[in-house]
Amino acid sequence: MTEQVMAAIDGSQFSEAVCDAAAWASLALSAPLTFLHVVDNHPQTAEADLTGNIGLGSREHLLEELSHLDEQRAKVAQEQGRLMLKAARERAVADGAAEPATRQRNGTLVETLEELEEEIRLLVVGKRGETAHQAREHLGSNLERVVRTLHRPILMVPEAFTAPQRVMLAFDGSQTTRKGVEMLARSPLFDGVPVHVVIVGAETGDNRSQLDWALATLRDAGHEAEGAIRAGEVEATLRNYQQEHGIELLVMGAYGHSRIRHLLVGSSTTAMLRKTTIPVLLLR
């Protein structure tokens, strides 16, 4: 089975950026591209809501009417999805992608992606879905569940995407982020793109040797690489470095026990993802 770049789209304002990012990744990785739209057909109305002092016949008639409405909603949702997939495919072709595929499934996004996980090389998703609150720093609940469920790299994109010219890896010497360095070193995704490796912590011998290893690994693979060790609070320190150096994409590990990876533990699928205005590549 060929692993592919899979892009989950819906009716949110992030869908165009998802299309652009997915086309970029597909071209860079020389991997097939598939757009996925999931129709969630959970009933809009529960029978329990209809209890009351109405006659049995009236109640049954009302249930039939509501069932008919649910069927109509499902048909409309499927047709909307087909149109979105068609538009996504056309946009990706305009971006240079060759013959993107489209898939429409019924169910929930998380369960569908679990079923398709073996086919995914990279998942591209928007920061929020169409039903999410519009506050700029809100993070879609689907995204958090997807990150916790999938064991594949996930590229989260904000409202606009352009191919990154500078990339930053949040590094802490952990197994996850060491794998991230090795992945960056050998992946064609960032060919020719300078990589900044940043450790948030004290200037210790161990941190310095970890940073030296990361930079040597990247440079040996032909990357232009530079690094820094900065003390401070993780999210603010990384954000300040990103702004100072014009970083256009952040790479970070998704789980673990270090300060950086705590950003995605417990209730804090937090500050880094909520506040970022650049794409984030999450590694598992």
C-alpha positions as CSV (number, residue, x, y, z in Angstrom):
1,M,0.0,0.0,0.0
2,T,1.5,3.3,-1.0
3,E,1.7,5.9,1.8
4,Q,0.3,9.2,0.8
5,V,-0.2,12.8,1.8
6,M,-3.8,13.0,3.1
7,A,-5.5,16.3,3.6
8,A,-8.7,16.5,5.6
9,I,-11.0,19.3,4.4
10,D,-14.3,20.7,5.5
11,G,-16.1,24.0,5.0
12,S,-13.9,26.1,7.2
13,Q,-11.8,29.1,6.2
14,F,-8.7,26.9,6.6
15,S,-9.5,24.6,3.7
16,E,-7.7,26.6,1.0
17,A,-4.5,26.7,3.1
18,V,-4.9,22.9,3.7
19,C,-5.1,22.4,-0.1
20,D,-2.0,24.5,-0.7
21,A,0.0,22.8,2.1
22,A,-1.0,19.4,0.9
23,A,0.0,20.1,-2.7
24,W,3.4,21.4,-1.5
25,A,4.0,18.4,0.6
26,S,2.9,16.0,-2.1
27,L,5.3,17.5,-4.6
28,A,8.2,17.7,-2.1
29,L,7.8,14.1,-1.0
30,S,6.9,12.8,-4.5
31,A,4.0,11.1,-2.7
32,P,0.4,10.7,-3.9
33,L,-2.2,13.2,-2.6
34,T,-5.6,12.4,-1.4
35,F,-8.3,14.8,-0.1
36,L,-10.6,13.4,2.5
37,H,-14.0,14.8,3.5
38,V,-15.9,13.1,6.3
39,V,-19.7,13.5,6.6
40,D,-20.8,13.2,10.3
41,N,-24.3,11.8,10.1
42,H,-25.1,11.9,13.8
43,P,-28.9,12.5,14.1
44,Q,-29.7,16.1,14.7
45,T,-32.6,15.2,17.0
46,A,-32.9,12.7,19.7
47,E,-36.2,10.9,20.5
48,A,-35.9,11.8,24.1
49,D,-36.4,15.4,23.1
50,L,-39.9,14.6,21.9
51,T,-41.5,13.4,25.1
52,G,-44.4,15.4,26.3
53,N,-48.1,15.6,26.4
54,I,-48.8,14.9,22.8
55,G,-50.8,12.0,21.3
56,L,-49.0,8.8,20.3
57,G,-50.0,9.2,16.7
58,S,-48.8,12.8,16.6
59,R,-45.5,11.8,18.1
60,E,-44.9,9.0,15.6
61,H,-45.7,11.4,12.8
62,L,-43.3,14.0,14.1
63,L,-40.6,11.3,14.4
64,E,-41.1,10.3,10.8
65,E,-40.9,14.0,9.7
66,L,-37.7,14.5,11.7
67,S,-36.2,11.3,10.3
68,H,-37.0,12.5,6.8
69,L,-35.3,15.9,7.6
70,D,-32.2,14.0,8.8
71,E,-32.0,12.1,5.5
72,Q,-32.3,15.3,3.6
73,R,-29.6,17.0,5.7
74,A,-27.3,14.0,5.1
75,K,-27.9,14.2,1.3
76,V,-27.1,17.9,1.3
77,A,-24.0,17.4,3.4
78,Q,-22.7,14.7,1.0
79,E,-23.3,16.9,-2.0
80,Q,-21.6,19.9,-0.3
81,G,-18.7,17.5,0.5
82,R,-18.4,16.4,-3.2
83,L,-18.3,20.0,-4.3
84,M,-15.6,20.8,-1.7
85,L,-13.5,17.8,-2.8
86,K,-13.9,18.9,-6.5
87,A,-12.7,22.4,-5.6
88,A,-9.8,21.1,-3.5
89,R,-8.7,18.9,-6.3
90,E,-8.8,21.7,-8.8
91,R,-6.8,24.0,-6.5
92,A,-4.2,21.3,-5.9
93,V,-3.8,20.7,-9.6
94,A,-3.3,24.5,-10.1
95,D,-0.6,24.3,-7.4
96,G,1.1,21.6,-9.5
97,A,0.0,18.4,-7.8
98,A,-0.5,15.5,-10.2
99,E,-3.9,13.7,-10.2
100,P,-5.0,14.2,-6.6
101,A,-7.5,11.6,-5.4
102,T,-10.6,12.4,-3.4
103,R,-12.5,10.3,-0.8
104,Q,-15.7,10.9,1.0
105,R,-16.6,8.8,4.1
106,N,-19.4,8.7,6.6
107,G,-18.6,8.8,10.3
108,T,-16.3,10.9,12.5
109,L,-13.0,12.3,11.4
110,V,-11.0,10.7,14.2
111,E,-12.4,7.2,13.6
112,T,-12.0,7.5,9.8
113,L,-8.4,8.6,10.1
114,E,-7.7,5.7,12.5
115,E,-9.0,3.3,9.8
116,L,-6.9,4.9,7.2
117,E,-3.7,5.4,9.3
118,E,-1.7,2.8,7.5
119,E,-2.1,4.7,4.2
120,I,-1.0,8.0,5.6
121,R,2.6,9.3,5.3
122,L,1.6,12.9,6.3
123,L,-1.7,14.2,7.4
124,V,-2.5,17.9,6.7
125,V,-5.3,19.5,8.7
126,G,-6.5,23.0,9.5
127,K,-6.1,24.6,12.8
128,R,-9.9,24.6,13.3
129,G,-12.9,23.0,11.7
130,E,-16.0,24.7,10.3
131,T,-17.9,24.2,13.5
132,A,-15.2,25.7,15.8
133,H,-15.6,29.1,17.5
134,Q,-14.0,31.8,15.4
135,A,-11.7,33.2,18.1
136,R,-8.3,33.4,16.5
137,E,-6.5,31.4,19.3
138,H,-9.2,28.7,19.5
139,L,-7.9,25.2,18.7
140,G,-10.3,22.8,17.1
141,S,-11.3,19.9,19.3
142,N,-11.0,17.5,16.3
143,L,-7.3,18.5,15.9
144,E,-6.6,17.7,19.6
145,R,-8.2,14.2,19.2
146,V,-6.4,13.5,16.0
147,V,-3.0,14.4,17.5
148,R,-3.7,12.1,20.4
149,T,-4.9,9.2,18.2
150,L,-2.7,9.1,15.1
151,H,0.9,7.9,15.1
152,R,1.7,9.8,11.9
153,P,3.3,13.2,11.3
154,I,0.6,15.9,11.3
155,L,1.0,19.3,9.5
156,M,-1.4,21.8,11.1
157,V,-1.9,24.9,9.0
158,P,-3.3,28.3,9.8
159,E,-5.5,30.4,7.5
160,A,-2.8,30.8,4.8
161,F,0.1,28.7,3.6
162,T,3.2,29.5,1.6
163,A,6.2,27.1,1.2
164,P,8.5,27.7,4.1
165,Q,11.9,29.3,3.5
166,R,13.1,28.8,7.1
167,V,12.2,26.0,9.5
168,M,12.7,25.7,13.3
169,L,12.9,22.5,15.3
170,A,12.0,22.7,19.0
171,F,14.6,20.3,20.3
172,D,15.1,18.8,23.8
173,G,17.3,15.8,23.2
174,S,14.4,13.4,23.8
175,Q,13.9,10.2,21.7
176,T,11.0,11.9,19.8
177,T,12.9,15.0,18.9
178,R,16.1,13.1,18.0
179,K,14.0,11.1,15.6
180,G,12.7,14.5,14.4
181,V,16.2,15.6,13.6
182,E,16.9,12.4,11.7
183,M,13.6,12.7,9.8
184,L,14.4,16.2,8.8
185,A,17.9,15.2,7.8
186,R,16.7,12.6,5.3
187,S,13.3,13.9,4.3
188,P,13.0,15.7,0.9
189,L,10.3,17.9,2.5
190,F,12.8,20.5,3.5
191,D,15.5,20.1,0.9
192,G,17.4,23.4,0.5
193,V,15.5,25.0,3.5
194,P,17.7,26.3,6.4
195,V,16.9,24.6,9.7
196,H,17.1,26.3,13.1
197,V,17.4,24.0,16.1
198,V,16.4,25.6,19.4
199,I,16.7,24.2,22.9
200,V,14.8,25.9,25.6
201,G,16.8,25.5,28.8
202,A,20.0,26.3,30.5
203,E,23.4,26.5,28.8
204,T,24.7,23.2,30.2
205,G,27.3,20.8,28.8
206,D,24.5,18.2,28.1
207,N,22.3,20.7,26.2
208,R,25.4,21.9,24.2
209,S,26.3,18.3,23.2
210,Q,22.7,17.6,22.3
211,L,22.6,20.7,20.1
212,D,26.0,19.9,18.5
213,W,24.7,16.4,17.6
214,A,21.6,17.8,16.0
215,L,23.5,20.4,14.0
216,A,26.1,17.8,12.8
217,T,23.3,15.4,11.8
218,L,21.6,18.0,9.7
219,R,24.8,19.4,8.2
220,D,26.1,15.9,7.3
221,A,22.9,15.4,5.3
222,G,23.5,18.6,3.4
223,H,21.3,21.0,5.3
224,E,22.2,24.6,6.3
225,A,21.7,24.5,10.0
226,E,22.1,26.8,13.0
227,G,21.1,26.4,16.6
228,A,20.6,28.2,19.9
229,I,20.0,27.4,23.6
230,R,17.7,29.9,25.2
231,A,16.4,30.1,28.8
232,G,12.8,31.0,29.5
233,E,9.2,29.9,29.3
234,V,8.9,27.5,26.3
235,E,6.1,29.0,24.3
236,A,7.2,32.6,24.6
237,T,10.9,31.7,24.0
238,L,10.1,29.7,20.8
239,R,7.7,32.4,19.6
240,N,10.3,35.2,20.1
241,Y,13.0,33.2,18.3
242,Q,10.5,32.5,15.4
243,Q,9.8,36.2,15.1
244,E,13.4,37.3,15.3
245,H,14.6,34.9,12.5
246,G,11.5,35.0,10.3
247,I,10.8,31.3,10.8
248,E,7.9,30.1,8.6
249,L,7.3,26.5,9.9
250,L,7.8,24.9,13.3
251,V,8.6,21.3,13.9
252,M,8.0,19.8,17.3
253,G,7.3,16.5,19.1
254,A,3.8,15.8,20.2
255,Y,4.2,13.9,23.5
256,G,6.4,13.1,26.4
257,H,7.6,14.5,29.7
258,S,9.9,17.4,28.8
259,R,8.9,21.0,29.0
260,I,8.5,21.4,25.3
261,R,6.5,18.2,24.9
262,H,4.3,19.0,27.8
263,L,2.6,21.5,25.5
264,L,0.5,18.6,24.2
265,V,-0.1,16.9,27.5
266,G,-3.3,17.1,29.5
267,S,-5.4,20.2,29.0
268,S,-2.6,22.0,27.2
269,T,-2.8,21.3,23.5
270,T,-1.9,24.7,24.4
271,A,-0.1,27.9,23.9
272,M,2.2,26.9,21.0
273,L,-0.6,25.6,18.8
274,R,-3.2,28.1,19.9
275,K,-1.1,31.2,19.4
276,T,1.0,30.2,16.4
277,T,0.4,32.0,13.1
278,I,2.7,29.6,11.2
279,P,2.3,25.9,10.2
280,V,3.3,23.3,12.8
281,L,4.6,19.9,11.9
282,L,3.9,17.5,14.8
283,L,6.0,14.4,15.1
284,R,5.0,11.2,17.1
